[in-house]
Amino acid sequence: MVKLTIFMIIVFLVFSVAAAYAQEYEEDNFTTSQGELKITFIGHGTLMLRFKDKIIHVDPVGRYADYSLLPKADIILVTHEHGDHLDTKAIQKILTEKTEIIFTEKCMKKVDSGIIMKNGDVKIVHGLKIEAVPAYNIVHMRSEGKPFHPKGEGNGYIITFGDKRIYIAGDTENTPEMKGLKNIDISFLPMNLPYTMTPEMVSDAAKAFRPKILYPYHYGDTDTSRLIELLKDDKDIEVRIRNMK
């Protein structure tokens, strides 16, 4: 009887945690040529992707999630070293012996080991093709001549899941490299001032590389309805708004 009671308590706790997790985060599902892709919108620049038996965490940060409750990572992608994108305590909670951490060279000051990807690098990690895209400011500056995100220091990432290419831009503006991308199915573009893009910049980039689905993310208090208005006549680009302040 005691064993049964303990078992029932454990089952209840497991289902309670699962229910709380399901209620807290929005998720979208996509069909690829190699199986289902599930994207979990955790907040700000933080995402989690599930593909077949793989878990990919993007910019895991503890202020947006309790990572002790989330699945362990096969791959962790870190776009750059800023504290709202790189949180070593959150990373420690989802590490296993098989986890591969991918980051920029500047992240090495905070993370002991991993795979450094420079702008333009392409690697196959756990069977997934990952491409590093430059992420930087052109217009918005911390001070005269000092951009919030200097060229060469940050990455966006394109991950290929079967026949779907997902672009997660990191902190960047509408750079020539971004506008030159091809065959992007799903994109995440940052939209907050003064650090990244205005809705007009996001619209400009989207009209250039034409993702099938566009999620503004890392948008803070920016009015997302402005982006919808700017792209309302572009029927081939679907703008989806999720809770990614």
C-alpha positions in Angstrom: 0.0 0.0 0.0 2.8 2.4 0.9 4.7 1.6 -2.3 1.5 2.2 -4.3 1.0 5.6 -2.6 4.6 6.6 -3.3 4.2 5.6 -7.0 1.0 7.6 -7.3 2.7 10.7 -5.8 5.6 10.4 -8.3 3.1 10.0 -11.2 1.2 13.1 -10.0 4.4 15.2 -9.7 5.6 14.2 -13.2 2.2 15.1 -14.7 2.1 18.3 -12.7 5.5 19.4 -14.0 4.5 18.4 -17.6 1.2 20.3 -17.3 3.0 23.4 -16.0 5.5 23.2 -18.7 2.8 22.8 -21.4 0.9 25.8 -20.1 3.9 28.1 -19.8 5.4 27.9 -23.3 3.8 28.2 -26.8 4.9 25.6 -29.3 4.5 25.2 -33.1 4.9 21.9 -35.0 6.3 21.5 -38.5 6.4 18.5 -40.9 9.8 17.9 -42.5 10.9 15.2 -45.0 12.6 13.4 -42.0 10.0 13.8 -39.3 8.4 16.3 -37.0 10.1 19.5 -35.9 8.7 21.1 -32.7 9.7 24.7 -31.8 9.2 25.8 -28.2 9.1 29.6 -27.7 10.7 30.2 -24.3 11.2 33.9 -24.4 13.5 36.8 -25.6 16.1 35.1 -27.7 15.7 31.7 -26.1 14.2 28.7 -28.0 14.1 24.9 -27.8 13.8 22.7 -30.8 12.9 19.0 -30.9 13.7 16.9 -34.0 13.3 13.2 -34.0 15.3 12.2 -30.9 17.4 15.4 -30.7 17.0 18.4 -28.4 18.5 21.7 -29.5 18.6 24.6 -27.1 19.2 28.1 -28.4 20.7 30.8 -26.1 19.5 29.1 -22.9 19.1 31.7 -20.1 17.8 31.0 -16.6 15.7 34.2 -16.3 13.4 32.8 -19.0 13.1 29.2 -17.9 13.8 26.8 -15.1 16.3 24.6 -17.0 16.2 21.9 -14.3 12.7 21.1 -15.7 13.6 21.1 -19.4 15.0 18.2 -21.5 18.8 17.7 -21.6 20.5 19.1 -24.7 22.1 17.2 -27.6 23.1 20.6 -29.1 23.3 24.0 -27.5 23.7 27.0 -29.8 24.9 30.3 -28.4 24.8 33.3 -30.7 27.1 35.6 -28.7 28.5 36.3 -25.3 26.0 38.8 -23.9 24.3 37.8 -20.6 20.8 37.6 -22.1 22.1 35.0 -24.5 24.8 33.2 -22.7 24.1 31.8 -19.2 26.6 29.3 -17.9 24.4 28.2 -15.0 21.5 27.4 -17.4 23.9 25.5 -19.7 25.1 23.4 -16.8 21.6 22.2 -16.1 21.1 20.7 -19.6 24.5 19.3 -20.2 25.2 15.6 -20.7 28.4 13.8 -21.8 27.2 13.9 -25.4 26.1 17.5 -25.5 27.8 19.6 -28.2 28.0 23.4 -27.4 28.4 25.7 -30.4 29.4 29.2 -29.8 31.6 32.2 -30.9 35.2 32.8 -30.0 34.3 35.5 -27.4 32.1 33.0 -25.6 35.3 31.1 -24.6 35.8 33.6 -21.8 32.8 32.1 -20.1 32.5 28.5 -21.4 35.3 26.0 -20.9 34.9 23.9 -24.0 32.8 23.5 -27.1 32.9 24.0 -30.9 33.8 27.5 -32.0 32.1 28.6 -35.3 33.2 31.7 -37.1 31.0 33.6 -39.5 30.6 31.5 -42.6 31.6 28.2 -41.0 29.5 25.1 -41.8 29.6 22.0 -39.6 27.6 18.7 -39.2 26.8 18.2 -35.6 24.8 15.1 -34.4 23.8 14.7 -38.0 22.4 18.2 -38.5 23.9 20.8 -40.9 24.6 24.0 -39.1 25.8 27.2 -40.8 27.1 30.3 -39.0 25.8 33.6 -40.4 27.3 37.0 -39.5 25.3 38.9 -36.9 26.2 42.6 -36.3 25.1 46.2 -36.2 25.5 48.6 -39.1 23.5 51.6 -37.8 22.9 51.3 -34.0 25.9 52.2 -31.9 26.8 52.0 -28.2 28.8 55.1 -28.7 30.5 56.8 -31.7 32.0 54.1 -33.9 31.2 51.3 -31.4 28.3 49.1 -32.5 26.3 47.1 -29.9 27.3 44.0 -31.8 30.6 44.4 -33.8 31.0 42.5 -37.1 32.7 39.1 -36.7 31.8 38.6 -33.0 28.3 37.2 -33.2 26.6 34.4 -35.1 23.2 33.7 -36.4 22.6 30.0 -37.3 20.9 28.1 -40.1 20.0 24.6 -39.1 18.7 22.1 -41.7 16.0 19.7 -40.6 15.3 17.4 -43.5 13.9 19.6 -46.2 13.5 22.6 -43.9 16.0 25.4 -43.3 15.6 27.3 -40.0 17.4 30.7 -39.6 17.9 32.0 -36.1 19.5 35.4 -36.5 20.9 36.3 -33.1 21.4 40.0 -32.4 21.8 41.7 -35.7 20.5 44.3 -38.2 19.5 43.7 -41.8 23.0 43.0 -43.0 23.9 42.3 -46.6 24.7 38.7 -45.6 21.2 38.2 -44.2 19.5 39.8 -47.2 21.5 37.4 -49.4 20.2 34.2 -47.8 18.3 31.7 -49.9 15.7 29.0 -49.3 14.8 29.9 -45.7 11.6 28.2 -44.5 11.4 29.6 -41.0 13.2 32.7 -39.7 13.6 34.3 -36.3 14.6 38.0 -36.6 15.3 40.3 -33.6 13.3 43.5 -33.4 14.2 45.8 -30.5 15.9 49.1 -30.1 18.5 50.3 -29.7 20.2 46.9 -30.0 18.9 45.3 -33.1 16.3 46.1 -35.7 13.3 48.3 -36.2 10.1 46.7 -37.8 11.1 48.6 -40.9 14.5 46.8 -40.9 13.0 43.4 -40.3 10.5 44.1 -43.2 13.4 45.1 -45.4 15.3 41.9 -44.7 12.3 39.7 -45.1 11.4 41.2 -48.4 15.0 40.5 -49.6 15.4 36.8 -48.5 11.7 35.9 -48.3 11.3 33.3 -45.6 8.1 31.4 -45.8 7.4 32.0 -42.0 8.8 34.9 -40.1 8.8 35.1 -36.3 10.0 38.4 -34.8 11.7 37.6 -31.6 13.8 39.4 -28.9 11.3 42.2 -29.5 10.8 43.7 -26.0 8.3 46.5 -26.1 8.4 46.9 -29.9 4.9 47.1 -31.5 4.7 43.8 -33.5 1.6 45.0 -35.3 3.8 47.4 -37.2 5.7 44.5 -38.8 2.4 42.8 -39.7 1.3 46.1 -41.4 4.5 46.4 -43.3 4.3 42.9 -44.7 0.5 42.6 -45.2 0.8 42.7 -49.0 3.5 40.0 -49.1 1.3 37.0 -49.1 4.3 34.6 -49.5 5.7 35.6 -46.1 3.6 34.5 -43.1 4.3 36.6 -40.0 3.7 34.7 -36.7 3.7 36.5 -33.4 4.6 34.5 -30.3 5.5 35.6 -26.8 9.2 36.4 -27.3 9.7 39.7 -25.6 
